[in-house]
Amino acid sequence: QLQLVESGGGLVQPGGSLRLSCAVTGFSLDYYALGWFRQAPGKEREGVSCISSSGGNTNYADSVKGRFTISRDNAKNTVYLQMNSLKPEDTAVYYCAADPTPRTMVSGRTYDYAYWGQGTQVTVSS
């Protein structure tokens, strides 16, 4: 059974760092693009970052460029999101997702992602 499980969320002070992990079971990640999304209370889910199946192409939301880094380890079937210089506005539930459709460009659109994890809470507060 296909499953994505996020971990690594928590409470951190502004300026701090967290590393999110998403372990995937039930299928090989080799041919899937992967993405991180987030949803804050009262807001729509938004794309944070995504990475192609090979890891050669990545995209970031403008709000996280220069602070967040996405990476993947296909051998471990895991995708990561390193988050540095965290701000209170980064507070949200973070989800990882997998896109099974081959595309010319990696997608940051939520509706292109067919498989989702349950989410992990990230709270940035002093």
Secondary structure, 3 states (H helix, E strand, C coil): CCEEEEECCEEECCCCCEEEEEEEECCCHHHCEEEEEEECCCCCCEEEEEECCCCCCEEECCCCCCCEEEEEECCCCEEEEEECCCCHHHCEEEEEEEECCCCCCCCCCHHHCCEECCCEEEEECC
